[in-house]
Amino acid sequence: MWTWVLLTLFYGLTKGAREIVKKKALEISTVIEVLFFYTLIGFLMLVWDAGNAVSVIPGRLPLIALKSFVIFVAWICGFKALKSIPLGIYGILDVSRMLFATLLGVIIIGERPGAFQIAGNAIVALGLFMLGLQKKDGGGEAKPHYIVLAFISAFLNAVSGTMDKILTKDVTSSQLQFWYMLFLLIFYGLYILLGRTKMDFKKTVKNYWIWILSLMFILADRALFMANAIPDSKVTVMTVIKQSSVIVTVIAGRLVFKEKGLAYKLLCAAVVLAGIVVSVL
């Protein structure tokens, strides 16, 4: 059991750190510039595995393409929200994917959460509710339409996570990552061409935060796919573990972006962490 738990925890902590890097990258480049180059660099890191990727079951490619489209929309919504919402608030809203993914895991995959998992989810929800009481953050206030975008992103990410569990039953983590990134790159390329989106290629290539973001993304996603491929792993439990990212975003909001209310947020993060621990017992 502990292998997939540790892999998922690595993903969660890296995801939290990634939100910091995203925010820094978006201070220099536009949402589409970051998304396109971030995806392109990430895909180029996977080209060496093309030989293995072509042996994927052909019938699985449409489902992988669908997963990529789901993420394509999720990332546009999420990056636009993150660019305009303080990191502390965004991190809180993003945890709502836990609720969506748990529901999808029960309805679609047929998982049945145990008593500890239910209790853990309840404790995490309590921590989120406590955080939600802080309507104003040191970094500013979140406008309603950006909050909606954050929720849409969280829901679509939960859908993608459920699809991962289904796909990794007969597709290896490396195959899934290769095709998923290729389709994603195609979608962003079409978005730019059809929308005639202006791109400052020179400035974006020099945005070193995007390069760091791409590396972190590849490593974290590989760990998550490996965790999903382990038969005993459960989407409902993995979803809760991923929320360890909140701890990183809360602390970074203060240290990096000078957001206020650190002590209270750390208390809430401790409640969330307690819920995570209970969920994996």
N, C-alpha and C positions, 0 to 999 in steps of 0.2 A: 504493500500500500504506500509506503513512504516515498518510493521513487516518483510516482506521479504527483504526490503532494508537494515534494521539494521542487520538481520541475515547474509546477503551477505557481508555487511561491516565488520562484525566480522570475517567472513571467510577470507576476503582480508587482514586485518591487521594481523591476526594470521598466514596467509600464508607467509607474509613478514618476520615475526619473525621466522617461520619455516625454511626459507632459511638460516638464521644465524646458527640455530642449526644443520641443515644438513651439512653445511660447517665445523662446529666444529667436528661433528661426523666423517666426512670423513678424517679429519686430523689424526684420530686414527685407523680407520678400512677401509677395502676396500668397494667398491661400493656394491658388492653382500652381504657382511657381514652386512652392514648397512640395506640394503633393506630387507633381509630375517628376521633379528631379529626385525626390525622396524615393519614389517607386522605381525610377530608372536605375539609380545607383544600387538599390536593393536587388533588382533583377540581375544586374551585371555581376553581382556577387554570387549569383546562383547559376550562371551560364555554364560553369564547369561541370554541373550535374545534369546537363541536357541529355546525355546518353542514357542515364537511368530514367529520366522523366518520360522519354518517348515510349517506354514500355508500359505506361499506365493503361488501365483498361479503358478502351475508347468510349464505352458507354458512360463513363464517369465524367468525361470532359464537359458535357452540357451542365451538369450539376456544379462542377468547379467554376464554370463560367458564371453561373447564377450566383454562386457565393461571392465571386469577384465583383459582380454588379452591386450586390447588397453592400459590400464594403466600400465600393466606389461612391455610393450615395452617402453611406454612414460617415466616411472620412470628410467629405465636403461639408456636411452639416456640422460635424464635430470640430473641424479646424476653424470654420467660421465662428462657431460659438466660443472656442478657446481664445481666438484672436481678440474678442470683445469682452469676455467675461474674466474676472479675476481668477487666478489659478485655484485659490481656496474654494470658491463657489463652484467652479467647473468640476473640480475633483469630487465634490459632494454629489452633484447632479449625475455624474458619470457612474456612480455606484448604483444608481437605479437599475443598471443593466443586470445586477444580481437578481432583482425581483423578476424581471422579464425572463432571464435565462432559467431560473428555477421553475417558473411556470411552464416554459417551453419544454424543459426536461421532463416534467411530469406528464404533460399532455401529448407530446410527440414521441419521446423515447420511452415513456412508460416507467420512468424511475419513481421509486417510492421513498421519499426522504424518511430517515429514521427519527427517533425522538430527539437525539442530540443535534441532528441537522436542522430540525424545525426550531429547536431552542436557539441554536446558533444564529439562524436567520432572523429570529425575533430580536436577539440581542444586537445584531448588526443594524437592524431597522431602527432600534432605539437610539443607537449612536448617530444614525443619519438624521433622525428626527431632532435630536439635540443640536446637531450642526445646522439643521434647517432653521432653527430659531434665530440664527444670526442672519438677518435679512440684508444687512449691509456689511461689506467687507472693506478692509483698508485699501484694497485696490480699486474700489468703485462699486457701483451697483450693476446688477445684471438686468438688462432690458428683457421684457417678456418674450419677444420673438427669438432672442438668442437662447433663452431657457428652453423654448420649444424645440429649437434645433438640437440642443444638447440631449433632450429626451429622445428625439428621433434617432440620433446617433447611438444612444445607449440601447434602444430597442433593436436596431438593425445589427449592432455588434452582438447582441444576444442571439439573434437569428443565425448569424454567421457561426457563432460558437456551437450552436446545436447542429448545424450542418457539418462542422468539423468532426463531431462525434460519429456522424453517419458515414462520412467519406473515409475516415481513417480505418474503417473496418476492412477495406480492401484496397486502399491507396496508401502508400508509404508517406511519411511526413515530408521527405525530400521531394517526392513527386508532386504532392499537393502544393507545397510551397512554390515550386518552379512554375507550374501552370497557373496557379492563383495570381502570382505576381505578373506573369506574362499577360494574362487577360486584363488585369488591372491597369497595366501600362497601356494596353490598347484602348481601353475605355477613356483614360485620361487624355491620350493622344487625340482620339476622336472628339472629345469635349473641346479641346483647344482648337482643332482645325475647323470643326463645324461652327463653333462659337466665335471664331476669329479672335481668340483671346490674345492680347498682347503679352509678350514674355520678354523680360530683361535677362537674357541668357547669361551675359557676362557677369552681372551682379549676383545672379542666383548661384552660379557655379562657385563664386568666391565666398558664398555663405557657408562657412564651415560647420555651422550647426546642423545643416541638412545632411552632411556626410556622417556626422556623429549619430544623427537620428536614424539613418539607414542601417548602420551597423547594429545599433541597439535593437532595431526592429527585427532584423534577420535572426539574431541570436535568440531573442525572446519568443518569436513565433515558432522557431524550430523546437524550442523547449516545450511550448504549448502543444504543438502537433504530436510530439513524442508522448506527452502525457495523455492526450486523447486516444492514442493508439493502444495504450495499455488497457486490456479488457476490463479490469476492475475499477478503472477510473469512473467517476460519476460527475455529470455536468452540474448537478445541484451543489455538490461539495466544491468542485473546482471554481464555480462562480463566486462562492464566498471567499475562497482563498485569494482569488484575483484582486479582491478589494483591499488587500494589503497596500495597494498603490495609494490609498487615501493617506496613509501615514506619511509617505514621501511627499505628496503634494501639500499636505498641511504644513509640514516643517519648511518645505521649499518656498511656500507662499510668503512666509515671514523672512527667511534668510536671504532669498534671492530677489523677491519682488516687494519686500517691506510691507506685507499685509499685516493687519493688526489682529488681536484676539488669539494669540498663539496658545496661551495657557488653557483657555476654554476649548480650543480646537484639539489640543493634545489630549484633554480629558475625553472628548468625544472619540478621538482616534483610539484611545485605550479601550473604550467600550466596544468599538468595532473589532479591534484585535482580539478581545475576549470572545466575541462571537465567532470569530474565525477559528480559534482554538477549540471551542466547544463543538463546532461543526465537524471537525476531523477526528474527534474522539471515537 
